[in-house]
C-alpha cells in the first residue's frame, strides 16, 4: 500500500509541476476559503474579547437604577415627577445582596485651565463610584469622607482631561475651573479608553455629589439622576435586583398594582445582547467563508475532470502495463488532495499575515486560532477527497482499450 501511495504522490507532483499555473489557480479557491475561515474565527473571537473588555470597563455585576414616569390606571399622574434620592441609595446599600451603591448626577460642561477650555462629562458621586467601575486612582488620591459630607470643591480627573488641559504639567493640586467655579484636582483616574458605545470615558471629572448639586447642577435636596448598584457577585445580581425593586417600591409608596416609577437595568442583559449580536455576526461570516471553500472544491473537481480527459491515453498506457483501477483511483485522488492541501497551507499562511494586519489596523486582540487552523486544513483535505472522488472514479472506470485508442 505504501508503494502505491508513493507512486501516486510522485505522479501527482509531476502532473502539478507540468501545469503549474493551472495548479496554482485550482489551489487559489481553497486558499481563499481557508484564509477566510481562519480570519473569520479570529475576527469573531477578537471582537468578542474586545466587547467583553469594554463592558468590564463599566463595572462588573452592576445594576443601573433610573427614574421613570409611572402611569396609574393608564394615565400619568399629573404633576408627578419620578425621583431617586441619595437616601434611596443608602437604603439599597444595606440589602444583603448589595455590595456598593453610588449616586450619580451627570451633565456636561466647559472645563478650563491655563487658557485652554474643553467639554467634559461631569459626574457628581461618592467614594464608592471608582470601586464599582473598577477605576483606580493611579495618581494622587480620592477626596476624603469629610470632603464628601461637606461638599468640598475637590475632584479627580480622567487622563483625557490631563492630556488636553495640563499636557506635561502635574495636575495634582492645581485648580481648574468648571464653568465659573474653581475646583482643586486631587487625583487622576487610570486610563479606560473608548467605552462600548464609542464614547471617550477618559474625558470626565468626578466630584462629591453635594458639591456638584450646590454649584453646578441644582436639584431638590438629595435628588440624583441615577443609582449605580454593585451586587456582591455574579450569582447575586438577580437577587440584588429583586431586593432593590421591593425596597424602592416601599420607599416610594407604590401600591401593589402600581407600576414602578423607576427602572433597573442589569449589565448581564446587555452582555447577553452583545453575545447574541457577536454570535450572529460570526455565524454569518463563517457561512460566507464556508461557501468560499465549497466554490474552491467545485473548482478542483472541474480541473480534475479536465485533467482526466486530457490524460486518457496515459491512463490506458498505465493500465496496459499492469496498473489496476485501484492504482488509477488512488493516483487521481492523491493529486486532488495535494492540490487542496497546497491551497490550505498557503491559505493558513495568508491568514496569519492577514490577522496580524487586521489586529493592528482595527486595534482588536486578534490572534490565529490553532484549532481553526487545524480544522481548516482538515476540511481542505476532506474537500480534496470529496470533490476529487468523481473525477478519480471516472478515470479508474475507463476501458483500457478505449483509452489507448483516444488521441
N, C-alpha and C positions, 0 to 999 in steps of 0.2 A: 504493500500500500504506500509506503514511504517513497518507493521508487516511482510509482505512478504520480504522486504529488510533486516530486522533484522535477520530473519530466514536464508535467503540466505547468509548473511555475516557470521553468526555463522557456517553454514555448510561449507562455503568456507575456513574459518580459520581452521576448524577441518581437512579438507582434506589437506591443506598446512602443518599442523603440523604432519599429519600422514606420509607424504612423504617429509620431509624437504630437503633432498639432491636434489630430483627431482625439487622441487620448486625453490631451490637456483640456479640450473643450468638453469632453464627456465628463471628466472629473470635476469640471468647474461647477456644474449644477449641484453636486454633492458638497463641494467646498462651501458654496454659499449657504446651503441648508444647514450644515454642521455649524458653521460660524454663527448663523442666525440663532440657532438653538442655544448655543453656549452663551452668546452675548445677551440673549433674552433672559435666560436664567439669572445671569449675573446682574442685569439691569433690574430685574424684579426683586432680587434679594437686596441689592444696594438701596433701592427705593424704599423697601420695607424697613430696613435698618435706619435709613435717614428719617423716615416718618416717625418711627418709634423714638429716635433721639430727640426730634422736635417736640413730640408730645411729652417726653420725660422732662424737657426743659420747662414745661408748665407746672410741674409738680406731679407726684405720684399719689394715688389713692385720694384724689381730691373731689370735692363737690362744690359747685358754684351756686349760691342761693341769690336769686334776683327777685325784686318785687314785680308783680304784675296785677293788672286790673282784674278783679274777681266779680263776675256777674252774679246777681242774685235774682233767681226766677227768670233768667234770660235777659235781665236788664241791668246795666251797670248802675251802681249806687251813685246817686247824684252828689257831687261834691266830695266823693271819697277818693283819697289818694293812697295807693298802696305804699307800704312803708316797710323798711327794715332799719333796725337800730343797733348801736353798739351793744345795748343791753341784751338784744336777741342773740348776738354773737357770744356774749359771756355765758348766757344760759345754755346755748347749744354746746359750748365747750365743756360743760360739766357732764354731758352724756357719756355713758360707758364706752361706746364705740368710737368716740371722737378724740383725736389726739391734740389738734390745734385748731384755732379759728382766728382769722384775720379780717377785720372790717376794711372795706375799700371805698374811698372817694376818688373817682377817676375823672380827669379832664386833660385838656391840652392847653399849653400856654407858651408865651415867649420867655426864654431864659437868656440872660446876658452876663458877660464878664469881659472886662478889658476891652470894651468897644465892639465885641462880637456878640451877635444875637442869633438864636436858633429856636425852632419849635421843638418841644419835648413833651412826653407824656408825664403828667404829674399825678402821683398816687399818694393819697393820704391813707396810712395804715398803722399797724402796730408792729411790735418787735417780732411777732411770730411769722410775718409775711416771708422774709428771706428763707426761713427754715421750711415752710410749706412749699415754696417754689424751688427748694434745693439750690439756693442762690447765695453763696457765701460772700461776705465782705472780705475781699482779698487785700485791701489796703486801708489803713485807718480802723475805724470801729463804728458800730451801730450806736444810735442815740441811747441814752440811759432810760431806765424806767421812770426816773424822776422827771426827765425832759418830756417823756410821753404823757405823764399825768398833768404836767403844767402847760403843755402845748408850746414848748420852746421851738424857736425857728432854727432848727438844725436839720440836716438832710444827708443822705448818701446818694451818690450819682452812679449812673452806668458809664461804661468805658466810652460809649459814643459821645457822651457829654464832655468827657475829658479830652477826647481827640479833637472835637470841634471848637471847644472854648479855651482849653488850657494848653493844648499842644504838649510840649515837653515839660511844662511847669507842673510842679507837685500841687494838686488841688486841695490837699488836706489842710484845713484851717483857713482856706480862702473864703471870701464872702461873695457869692454871686447874687444876682437879682432875678427873682421870679415875678414877672410883671413889674410892679413898683415896690416889691417887698424884698428886703435882704434876707439871705439865708446862709448860714455857715455850713460848709462841707465838712462832714466828719469822716466819711469813708467812701470807698469806691467798690462797687459790686464786680464780681467776676464776669467775664465776657460770656454772653449767651448766644449771640448770633441771631440770624433770622428765625422767627417763630414759624409754626406750622401753617400760618396763613400768609407768610411772606413779610410780615411786619418786622421792623428792626427793634428787637427787645432791649437793646443797649442804650437807646435814646430816651432814658427815663430818669426821674428823680423821685426818691422815696422820702417822705417826711411824716412826722406824727400826725395822725388823723385830726387831732384837735387843732393843731397849728394850721392845717390846710382849711379846715372849716372856718376858723376865725379870720383868716386873711385872704384866702384865695377862692373858696367855694362855700359861701354862706348857706347853711341849711337849718332846718329845725333842729333843736337840741338832740344830739345823738344820732340823727338820721344819716344813713350811709347808702351808697349805690348798690353794693353787693356784699355778701359774706363769702369768704373763701374758707372752706372747711376741709380738714385733712383727717381721714379715718386712720385708725391705728394700724391697719394692714389691708391688703387687697381683699381678704376674706370678710372684712367687717364694713366694706363700703356700703353694701345694701342695707345692713342693719343701721349704720350711721344715717343713711338717708331716711329710713323709717322713723328713727328717733327724732331727727331734726324736723321732719314733717309734723309728727304728732305734737312736739313741743311748740312749734311756731303757730300751729292752728290754735292751740290752747292760749298762747300769749296774745294772739290777735283776735280772740273772742269769736272764732268762726263756729257756727252751728254745725251739727253733724252732716246735714245735706248741703252745706255751703261749699262752693269751690274754693280752692286755695287762692290766697292773694299773693302768692309767691311761687316761684318755680325753682326746682332743684335739678341741676344738670350734672351728671356724673361724667368724669373723664373716660370711664370704661365704655360708655355708649359711643363716645366719639372715636375711641380706639377701634371698637368693633366696626364702625362705619368705614374708617380708613383701611382696616384689614380687608373688608369686602371689596372696596374700590381697587386696592392693590392686587387682590386675588383675581378680579375680573380682568384687570389690565394684563397680568401675567398670563392668564389663560388665552386672551386674545392674541398676544404677541407670540406665545408658544404655538398656537394654531397656525399662524402665518408662517412661522419657521418650519413647522411640520409639513405644510404644503410645499415649501421650497424643497424639502427632502424628497417628497413624493415626485415632484417635477424632475428632480435630478435622477431619481430611479427610472422614470419613464425614458429619460434621455439615454441612460445606459442600455436599456432594453432595445431601443431603436438602433443605437450604434452597433450593438451586438448582433442584431438581426441582419444589418447591412454587412457586418463582418462575416457572418456565416454564408451569405450569398456570394461574397467576393472570394471566399476560400473553399468553395465547394469542391473544386478539383483537389486541393491539398488534403481535404478530409478523405476523399476517395483514395488518394495515394497512401495515406496512413492506414486506412482500413485494409488496403490491398497487401500491405507488408506485415499485417498481424494485429493492428490496433482494434480493440473491441469497441462496441458502442459505449461501454462504461468509460474507456480511456478518452473518447471524444467528449463525452458529457463532462468529465472532470476537467479537461483542458479548457473548454469554453467557460465553464462555471468559475474556474480559478481566475481566468482573465477578467471576468466580470467583477469578482470580489476584489481583485487587486486594483482595478480602476476605481471602485467605490472606496476602498480603504485609502488609496492615494489621495482622493478628494477629501476624505475625512481627516487625514493627518494634516493636509495643507489648511483645511478649514479650522482645525484646532489651533494651529499656529497663528492664523489670521485673527482668530477670536481673542487670543491672548493680547495681541497688539491693539486690537480694537477696544478691548476692555480697559487697557491702560490709558488709551487716549480719551475714552468717554469719562473715565473716573476723574481725569484731570480737568476735562472741559466742563463737566456737569457738577464737579465737587461732590461726588457721591462715593460712599465707601464700597466700591465695586472691586471684586477680585474673581478670577476664574474658579469655578467650582470643579474640583477633581471628579466628583460624582457626575456632573453634567458632561465633562469631557469624556469620561468612560462610557456613559450611556450614548453620547453622540457617536463615538467611534464604533460601539457595538451595533447601533442602529444602522450606521453606514455600511458595515459589513453585512448585516442582515438584508439590507436593501440590495446589495450586490448579489446575494444568493437568490433572493425572491425574484428580482427583475431579470436576473441572468438565467433563471431556470428554463424559461420558454425558449430563448434562442439556443441554449445548450441542448435541450431536448430535441429541438428541430435539427441541430447539427448531428446529434447522435442517431437520429432516425433516418438519415439519408441512406439510400441504396448505394452500395459501393460502385456498382456498375454504372448506374446513372450518374453518380458523382464524377467518375473518371471520364465519362463522355462529355461532361459540361466544359465548355470553353470559358 
